[in-house]
Amino acid sequence: MSEKEFFIKPIFTARLSPEEQQLVQESIIDMFYRYTTKQETELFFPFVLSTRDIKAIAAQVRKQNQPAADADIQLEAERKRTAELELQIKELTKQKEVKELENQVKNLSDDGKAS
């Protein structure tokens, strides 16, 4: 098996369409770019991506897998939900105060009619 056949063979086993197989050049066949986190191993097939693109994707996934980043996202979501609930409470309090004032006015007008 020649060196060229060795590098090109994974392309045909990757079930790529003929158009995609023609796009692949030997220079971008690094086989797999692999990195490991504590949670998982991600495999990327660089048949149509450059090494720079693969590294950017890997960095993005690595950041997403960080518990601190996940905690920050959850904390931000909780802050937004808390702010929404506070606004709802204020609105309900205003509605209650308006109803109480309407009842007082009604009672005063009823008392005025009764006199």
ROPA-352089 format. One record per residue (C-alpha): residue in three letters; x, y, z. Coordinates in Angstrom, 3 decimals, always signed. Layout:
N
resn: Ala&c1: X&c2: Y&c3: Z
...
//
This chain:
115
resn: Met&c1: +0.000&c2: +0.000&c3: +0.000
resn: Ser&c1: +1.458&c2: +3.323&c3: -1.027
resn: Glu&c1: +1.587&c2: +6.287&c3: +1.319
resn: Lys&c1: -1.087&c2: +8.071&c3: -0.709
resn: Glu&c1: -3.472&c2: +5.107&c3: -0.447
resn: Phe&c1: -2.820&c2: +4.946&c3: +3.302
resn: Phe&c1: -3.898&c2: +8.565&c3: +3.781
resn: Ile&c1: -6.823&c2: +8.528&c3: +1.353
resn: Lys&c1: -8.418&c2: +5.267&c3: +2.533
resn: Pro&c1: -10.136&c2: +6.839&c3: +5.622
resn: Ile&c1: -11.960&c2: +9.238&c3: +3.294
resn: Phe&c1: -13.812&c2: +6.409&c3: +1.612
resn: Thr&c1: -14.656&c2: +4.715&c3: +4.907
resn: Ala&c1: -16.090&c2: +7.983&c3: +6.258
resn: Arg&c1: -19.119&c2: +7.708&c3: +3.937
resn: Leu&c1: -18.535&c2: +11.052&c3: +2.293
resn: Ser&c1: -20.265&c2: +11.916&c3: -0.932
resn: Pro&c1: -18.104&c2: +11.933&c3: -4.092
resn: Glu&c1: -18.167&c2: +15.758&c3: -4.112
resn: Glu&c1: -16.900&c2: +15.876&c3: -0.529
resn: Gln&c1: -14.246&c2: +13.266&c3: -1.267
resn: Gln&c1: -12.938&c2: +15.449&c3: -4.094
resn: Leu&c1: -12.692&c2: +18.460&c3: -1.763
resn: Val&c1: -10.386&c2: +16.624&c3: +0.603
resn: Gln&c1: -6.706&c2: +17.206&c3: +0.078
resn: Glu&c1: -3.936&c2: +15.120&c3: +1.557
resn: Ser&c1: -2.579&c2: +18.171&c3: +3.362
resn: Ile&c1: -5.646&c2: +18.451&c3: +5.599
resn: Ile&c1: -5.903&c2: +14.778&c3: +6.437
resn: Asp&c1: -4.550&c2: +14.749&c3: +9.961
resn: Met&c1: -6.784&c2: +11.734&c3: +10.637
resn: Phe&c1: -8.299&c2: +12.796&c3: +13.950
resn: Tyr&c1: -7.713&c2: +15.742&c3: +16.216
resn: Arg&c1: -8.330&c2: +14.429&c3: +19.687
resn: Tyr&c1: -8.390&c2: +16.029&c3: +23.092
resn: Thr&c1: -9.564&c2: +14.620&c3: +26.342
resn: Thr&c1: -11.417&c2: +16.251&c3: +29.184
resn: Lys&c1: -12.324&c2: +14.569&c3: +32.421
resn: Gln&c1: -15.851&c2: +13.983&c3: +31.154
resn: Glu&c1: -15.406&c2: +12.862&c3: +27.590
resn: Thr&c1: -13.222&c2: +12.454&c3: +24.547
resn: Glu&c1: -14.211&c2: +14.418&c3: +21.482
resn: Leu&c1: -13.263&c2: +13.204&c3: +18.023
resn: Phe&c1: -13.217&c2: +15.520&c3: +15.056
resn: Phe&c1: -12.915&c2: +14.411&c3: +11.451
resn: Pro&c1: -10.870&c2: +17.053&c3: +9.599
resn: Phe&c1: -11.919&c2: +15.948&c3: +6.141
resn: Val&c1: -13.480&c2: +19.300&c3: +5.286
resn: Leu&c1: -12.169&c2: +21.441&c3: +8.164
resn: Ser&c1: -8.770&c2: +23.019&c3: +8.524
resn: Thr&c1: -6.661&c2: +22.282&c3: +11.587
resn: Arg&c1: -7.263&c2: +25.855&c3: +12.798
resn: Asp&c1: -11.049&c2: +25.343&c3: +12.583
resn: Ile&c1: -10.801&c2: +22.077&c3: +14.479
resn: Lys&c1: -8.740&c2: +23.669&c3: +17.244
resn: Ala&c1: -11.274&c2: +26.521&c3: +17.520
resn: Ile&c1: -14.132&c2: +24.018&c3: +17.838
resn: Ala&c1: -12.167&c2: +22.030&c3: +20.404
resn: Ala&c1: -11.518&c2: +25.169&c3: +22.464
resn: Gln&c1: -15.202&c2: +26.097&c3: +22.334
resn: Val&c1: -16.308&c2: +22.630&c3: +23.431
resn: Arg&c1: -13.677&c2: +22.614&c3: +26.157
resn: Lys&c1: -15.045&c2: +25.920&c3: +27.507
resn: Gln&c1: -18.586&c2: +24.554&c3: +27.412
resn: Asn&c1: -17.472&c2: +21.528&c3: +29.415
resn: Gln&c1: -15.990&c2: +23.649&c3: +32.185
resn: Pro&c1: -18.154&c2: +23.553&c3: +35.316
resn: Ala&c1: -17.360&c2: +27.209&c3: +36.071
resn: Ala&c1: -18.694&c2: +28.358&c3: +32.718
resn: Asp&c1: -21.791&c2: +26.250&c3: +33.191
resn: Ala&c1: -22.279&c2: +27.667&c3: +36.690
resn: Asp&c1: -21.974&c2: +31.223&c3: +35.345
resn: Ile&c1: -24.646&c2: +30.513&c3: +32.747
resn: Gln&c1: -26.956&c2: +29.029&c3: +35.374
resn: Leu&c1: -26.318&c2: +31.942&c3: +37.738
resn: Glu&c1: -27.152&c2: +34.450&c3: +34.999
resn: Ala&c1: -30.364&c2: +32.563&c3: +34.194
resn: Glu&c1: -31.315&c2: +32.566&c3: +37.885
resn: Arg&c1: -30.663&c2: +36.320&c3: +38.110
resn: Lys&c1: -32.898&c2: +36.969&c3: +35.111
resn: Arg&c1: -35.650&c2: +34.772&c3: +36.566
resn: Thr&c1: -35.358&c2: +36.543&c3: +39.936
resn: Ala&c1: -35.638&c2: +39.951&c3: +38.252
resn: Glu&c1: -38.725&c2: +38.777&c3: +36.337
resn: Leu&c1: -40.341&c2: +37.500&c3: +39.536
resn: Glu&c1: -39.593&c2: +40.766&c3: +41.345
resn: Leu&c1: -41.294&c2: +42.704&c3: +38.542
resn: Gln&c1: -44.319&c2: +40.410&c3: +38.749
resn: Ile&c1: -44.497&c2: +40.919&c3: +42.523
resn: Lys&c1: -44.349&c2: +44.705&c3: +42.098
resn: Glu&c1: -47.097&c2: +44.583&c3: +39.470
resn: Leu&c1: -49.318&c2: +42.411&c3: +41.656
resn: Thr&c1: -48.699&c2: +44.694&c3: +44.635
resn: Lys&c1: -49.724&c2: +47.726&c3: +42.559
resn: Gln&c1: -52.870&c2: +45.942&c3: +41.388
resn: Lys&c1: -53.740&c2: +45.042&c3: +44.981
resn: Glu&c1: -53.202&c2: +48.636&c3: +46.132
resn: Val&c1: -55.402&c2: +49.930&c3: +43.308
resn: Lys&c1: -58.180&c2: +47.511&c3: +44.264
resn: Glu&c1: -57.929&c2: +48.549&c3: +47.907
resn: Leu&c1: -58.183&c2: +52.229&c3: +46.934
resn: Glu&c1: -61.164&c2: +51.469&c3: +44.690
resn: Asn&c1: -62.842&c2: +49.652&c3: +47.575
resn: Gln&c1: -62.186&c2: +52.593&c3: +49.905
resn: Val&c1: -63.653&c2: +55.021&c3: +47.375
resn: Lys&c1: -66.648&c2: +52.756&c3: +46.900
resn: Asn&c1: -67.139&c2: +52.475&c3: +50.659
resn: Leu&c1: -66.904&c2: +56.252&c3: +51.042
resn: Ser&c1: -69.414&c2: +56.798&c3: +48.257
resn: Asp&c1: -71.726&c2: +54.161&c3: +49.773
resn: Asp&c1: -71.414&c2: +55.872&c3: +53.168
resn: Gly&c1: -72.196&c2: +59.222&c3: +51.530
resn: Lys&c1: -75.320&c2: +57.787&c3: +49.898
resn: Ala&c1: -76.470&c2: +56.182&c3: +53.128
resn: Ser&c1: -76.312&c2: +59.479&c3: +54.995
//
